């Protein structure tokens, strides 16, 4: 069976950056892109907060550039999804669709997926007023009224952040009690720019003739009454799900499924396995931080291999 020094599972900024660094260290990495080559950025339109692109860049174009750079230095890229890994002994066994190999080290960059409401109308208006990342897209809604759906820390954080640029932020939540921590909730409740629509469930996302968001239809879960809320932006803030199912039972994770890494490194509890990007980051979830940890993972892997006679 073919054996490689470094196998990278997942693409996106973390995976491609890890590939660039590993390839330049002459480790001839193999990268499996997974189901969504390029990760979450491929469903993002304008990226304006990544250093080096003063006029912004489209997410898919940016990921194509990352991919080209990884290939230029000799990364072997397979547009396949890894379906099984065995981390019980080194070299690790990696199985993908129609291909399997052994790996002296493994870098996990499988990312995370934003949780959505699951409405067809929501999907249709994604990127046209509907977003799951205030830090990424809040700038586009300067001086506008936006809605934030959710009742946890993510929702409170996004709502507070959006008040810095939006004229008004309305939190829409299915209950009148919150999962958010007391300190986060208090901060939001004391923010005069935040309004509240409680016991309301979003049942439809509404678009205008131009195909952009104009508001939502909600249903009161106590009375059953429906109404429309007008807004220029809608932020779904009901959390993220790390794409780490593949590694359950083999790597230490938190209760949500984020892979635990040693502080200040990308090392997991299994020597030779490293995790970078959103799969191990419940806090920042930005392209630039993912790229940074991708670089760290490649350097960690290179040092690990050097210490083990590679």
C-alpha positions as CSV (number, residue, x, y, z in Angstrom):
1,X,0.0,0.0,0.0
2,X,1.3,3.5,-0.8
3,X,2.7,5.4,2.1
4,X,3.1,9.1,2.6
5,X,4.9,11.3,5.1
6,X,1.9,13.8,5.4
7,X,-1.7,13.3,4.6
8,X,-4.0,16.3,4.9
9,X,-7.8,15.7,5.3
10,X,-9.8,18.6,4.2
11,X,-9.2,21.8,2.1
12,X,-10.1,25.4,2.9
13,X,-7.5,27.9,4.2
14,X,-6.2,25.5,6.8
15,X,-5.7,22.5,4.6
16,X,-4.2,24.4,1.6
17,X,-1.9,26.4,3.9
18,X,-0.7,23.2,5.6
19,X,-0.1,21.8,2.1
20,X,2.0,24.8,1.0
21,X,4.2,24.6,4.1
22,X,4.5,20.8,4.1
23,X,5.3,20.8,0.3
24,X,8.0,23.5,0.7
25,X,9.6,21.3,3.4
26,X,9.9,18.5,0.8
27,X,7.4,16.3,2.6
28,X,5.3,15.7,-0.6
29,X,1.9,16.0,1.1
30,X,-1.2,14.4,-0.2
31,X,-4.4,16.4,0.3
32,X,-8.0,15.1,0.2
33,X,-10.4,18.1,-0.5
34,X,-13.5,16.4,0.9
35,X,-17.1,17.1,-0.2
36,X,-16.7,20.8,-0.3
37,X,-13.3,21.7,-1.9
38,X,-12.3,25.0,-0.5
39,X,-14.6,24.7,2.5
40,X,-17.0,27.4,3.7
41,X,-15.3,30.2,1.7
42,X,-16.7,28.6,-1.5
43,X,-20.2,29.7,-0.4
44,X,-19.0,33.2,0.6
45,X,-19.2,35.9,-1.9
46,X,-17.0,38.9,-1.0
47,X,-14.1,38.4,1.3
48,X,-12.9,41.8,2.4
49,X,-11.1,41.0,5.7
50,X,-8.3,38.8,4.4
51,X,-4.9,40.7,4.4
52,X,-3.4,41.4,1.0
53,X,-6.7,41.9,-0.9
54,X,-7.4,45.6,-0.4
55,X,-10.3,45.5,-2.9
56,X,-11.7,42.2,-1.6
57,X,-11.9,38.9,-3.4
58,X,-14.6,36.4,-4.1
59,X,-14.4,33.4,-1.8
60,X,-14.3,30.7,-4.5
61,X,-11.6,32.6,-6.4
62,X,-9.5,33.0,-3.3
63,X,-9.7,29.2,-2.6
64,X,-8.7,28.5,-6.2
65,X,-5.6,30.6,-5.7
66,X,-4.8,28.7,-2.4
67,X,-5.2,25.4,-4.3
68,X,-2.9,26.6,-7.2
69,X,-0.3,27.6,-4.7
70,X,-0.4,24.2,-2.9
71,X,-0.1,22.4,-6.3
72,X,2.7,24.6,-7.4
73,X,5.0,23.2,-4.7
74,X,4.1,19.6,-5.4
75,X,1.0,18.8,-3.3
76,X,-0.8,15.8,-4.6
77,X,-4.5,16.8,-4.5
78,X,-7.4,14.3,-4.7
79,X,-11.0,15.6,-5.0
80,X,-12.2,12.7,-2.8
81,X,-13.7,12.4,0.6
82,X,-12.0,10.4,3.3
83,X,-14.5,7.9,4.7
84,X,-12.4,6.1,7.3
85,X,-9.2,6.5,9.3
86,X,-7.5,4.2,11.8
87,X,-5.4,6.2,14.3
88,X,-4.7,3.2,16.6
89,X,-1.2,2.7,15.3
90,X,1.4,4.5,13.1
91,X,1.5,4.6,10.1
92,X,-2.1,5.7,10.2
93,X,-4.5,4.0,7.7
94,X,-6.5,6.4,5.6
95,X,-9.4,5.2,3.4
96,X,-11.1,7.5,0.8
97,X,-13.4,6.8,-2.1
98,X,-11.6,4.2,-4.2
99,X,-8.2,4.9,-2.7
100,X,-6.4,4.0,0.5
101,X,-3.0,4.8,1.9
102,X,-0.7,4.9,5.0
103,X,0.4,8.1,6.6
104,X,3.3,8.8,8.9
105,X,1.5,12.0,10.0
106,X,-2.0,13.3,9.6
107,X,-3.3,16.9,9.5
108,X,-7.0,17.3,10.0
109,X,-8.6,20.4,8.4
110,X,-12.2,19.2,8.0
111,X,-13.7,22.5,9.1
112,X,-17.1,23.2,10.6
113,X,-20.5,23.8,9.1
114,X,-22.8,26.6,10.2
115,X,-26.2,25.3,11.4
116,X,-29.0,26.6,9.3
117,X,-32.8,26.8,9.9
118,X,-33.4,24.4,7.0
119,X,-35.8,26.5,5.0
120,X,-35.7,26.4,1.2
121,X,-36.2,30.2,1.1
122,X,-33.2,30.6,3.4
123,X,-31.0,28.7,1.1
124,X,-32.2,30.7,-1.9
125,X,-31.2,34.0,-0.3
126,X,-27.9,32.8,1.2
127,X,-25.4,35.5,0.3
128,X,-28.2,37.9,-0.8
129,X,-28.9,39.2,2.7
130,X,-28.7,35.9,4.6
131,X,-25.5,35.0,6.4
132,X,-24.2,32.9,9.2
133,X,-21.2,35.1,10.1
134,X,-21.5,38.6,11.5
135,X,-17.7,39.1,11.6
136,X,-17.5,38.2,7.9
137,X,-20.5,40.0,6.5
138,X,-21.6,42.7,9.1
139,X,-19.8,45.4,7.2
140,X,-22.2,45.0,4.2
141,X,-25.1,46.1,6.4
142,X,-23.9,49.5,7.6
143,X,-26.8,51.7,8.9
144,X,-29.4,48.9,8.1
145,X,-31.8,46.9,10.2
146,X,-30.8,43.3,10.6
147,X,-32.3,40.2,12.4
148,X,-30.3,37.7,14.4
149,X,-31.9,34.3,14.9
150,X,-30.8,32.4,18.0
151,X,-30.7,32.4,21.8
152,X,-27.2,31.2,22.7
153,X,-23.9,32.9,23.2
154,X,-23.3,33.0,19.4
155,X,-26.5,35.0,18.9
156,X,-25.7,37.5,21.7
157,X,-22.2,37.9,20.4
158,X,-23.3,38.5,16.8
159,X,-26.1,40.9,17.9
160,X,-23.7,43.0,20.0
161,X,-21.1,43.0,17.2
162,X,-23.7,44.1,14.6
163,X,-24.8,47.1,16.7
164,X,-21.4,48.7,15.9
165,X,-22.4,49.1,12.3
166,X,-26.2,48.5,11.9
167,X,-28.9,51.0,12.8
168,X,-30.9,48.4,14.6
169,X,-30.6,44.7,15.5
170,X,-33.6,42.5,16.3
171,X,-33.0,39.2,18.0
172,X,-35.6,36.5,17.0
173,X,-35.8,33.6,19.4
174,X,-38.1,30.6,19.7
175,X,-38.4,30.9,23.5
176,X,-38.4,33.7,26.1
177,X,-35.6,32.0,28.0
178,X,-32.0,31.8,26.7
179,X,-29.1,29.3,26.5
180,X,-26.7,32.3,26.5
181,X,-24.5,32.8,29.5
182,X,-25.7,35.5,32.0
183,X,-23.0,37.9,31.1
184,X,-23.5,37.7,27.4
185,X,-27.3,38.0,27.7
186,X,-27.0,41.0,30.1
187,X,-24.7,42.8,27.7
188,X,-27.2,42.3,24.8
189,X,-30.2,43.3,27.0
190,X,-28.4,46.6,28.0
191,X,-27.6,47.5,24.4
192,X,-30.2,50.1,23.4
193,X,-29.8,49.2,19.7
194,X,-31.0,45.6,20.2
195,X,-34.8,44.8,20.0
196,X,-36.3,41.4,20.9
197,X,-38.9,39.2,19.2
198,X,-39.4,36.3,21.6
199,X,-41.4,33.1,21.2
200,X,-41.1,33.6,17.5
201,X,-40.1,31.0,15.0
202,X,-38.9,32.0,11.5
203,X,-41.1,30.0,9.1
204,X,-40.1,31.8,5.8
205,X,-37.4,34.0,4.5
206,X,-38.8,36.7,2.2
207,X,-37.1,38.2,-0.9
208,X,-37.9,41.2,-3.0
209,X,-38.2,41.4,-6.9
210,X,-34.4,41.8,-7.2
211,X,-33.8,38.6,-5.4
212,X,-32.5,40.2,-2.2
213,X,-33.8,39.7,1.4
214,X,-36.6,42.0,2.5
215,X,-37.6,40.3,5.8
216,X,-39.0,37.1,7.4
217,X,-42.3,35.6,8.3
218,X,-42.5,34.4,11.9
219,X,-45.0,32.4,13.9
220,X,-45.7,33.0,17.5
221,X,-45.2,29.6,19.2
222,X,-47.7,30.4,22.0
223,X,-50.6,32.0,20.0
224,X,-49.9,30.6,16.5
225,X,-50.2,34.1,15.1
226,X,-48.0,34.9,12.1
227,X,-46.4,38.2,11.1
228,X,-43.8,39.7,8.9
229,X,-40.6,41.4,10.1
230,X,-38.9,43.8,7.6
231,X,-35.1,43.7,7.5
232,X,-32.2,44.1,5.1
233,X,-30.1,41.4,6.7
234,X,-30.6,38.1,8.4
235,X,-27.9,36.4,10.5
236,X,-28.5,32.8,11.5
237,X,-26.7,32.3,14.8
238,X,-27.7,28.9,16.1
239,X,-24.2,27.5,16.3
240,X,-21.7,25.5,14.2
241,X,-21.1,21.8,13.9
242,X,-17.5,20.8,13.4
243,X,-17.0,18.1,10.7
244,X,-15.2,15.7,12.9
245,X,-17.6,12.6,12.9
246,X,-14.8,10.6,11.2
247,X,-12.6,10.9,14.3
248,X,-15.1,10.3,17.1
249,X,-13.8,7.8,19.6
250,X,-10.2,8.2,18.3
251,X,-9.4,11.8,19.3
252,X,-10.2,13.9,22.3
253,X,-13.1,16.4,21.6
254,X,-15.2,18.8,23.5
255,X,-18.9,18.2,24.0
256,X,-19.8,19.8,20.6
257,X,-17.2,17.8,18.7
258,X,-14.3,20.3,18.3
259,X,-11.0,18.5,18.4
260,X,-8.9,19.3,21.4
261,X,-5.4,20.5,20.8
262,X,-2.5,21.3,23.1
263,X,-2.4,25.0,24.0
264,X,-0.1,26.9,21.6
265,X,0.2,24.0,19.1
266,X,-2.0,21.8,16.8
267,X,-1.1,18.5,18.5
268,X,-4.0,16.2,19.4
269,X,-3.9,13.5,22.0
270,X,-2.6,11.0,19.3
271,X,1.1,11.6,18.5
272,X,1.5,12.4,14.8
273,X,-2.1,13.7,14.4
274,X,-2.6,17.4,14.1
275,X,-5.8,19.5,13.8
276,X,-6.1,23.0,12.3
277,X,-8.8,25.4,11.2
278,X,-12.4,25.4,12.3
279,X,-12.4,21.6,13.2
280,X,-10.4,22.6,16.3
281,X,-11.5,26.3,16.7
282,X,-14.8,27.1,18.4
283,X,-13.8,30.7,19.1
284,X,-12.5,32.6,16.0
285,X,-13.6,30.7,12.9
286,X,-12.0,33.1,10.4
287,X,-10.1,32.3,7.2
288,X,-7.0,34.1,8.4
289,X,-6.9,32.1,11.7
290,X,-7.5,28.9,9.9
291,X,-4.6,29.6,7.5
292,X,-2.4,30.4,10.6
293,X,-3.1,27.1,12.3
294,X,-2.7,25.3,9.0
295,X,0.9,26.7,8.9
296,X,1.4,25.6,12.5
297,X,0.2,22.1,11.8
298,X,2.6,21.7,8.9
299,X,5.5,22.9,11.1
300,X,4.4,20.6,14.0
301,X,4.2,17.7,11.6
302,X,7.6,18.4,10.1
303,X,9.1,18.5,13.6
304,X,7.3,15.3,14.6
305,X,8.6,13.5,11.5
306,X,12.1,14.8,12.1
307,X,12.1,13.5,15.6
308,X,10.9,10.1,14.4
309,X,13.6,9.7,11.8
310,X,11.9,10.9,8.7
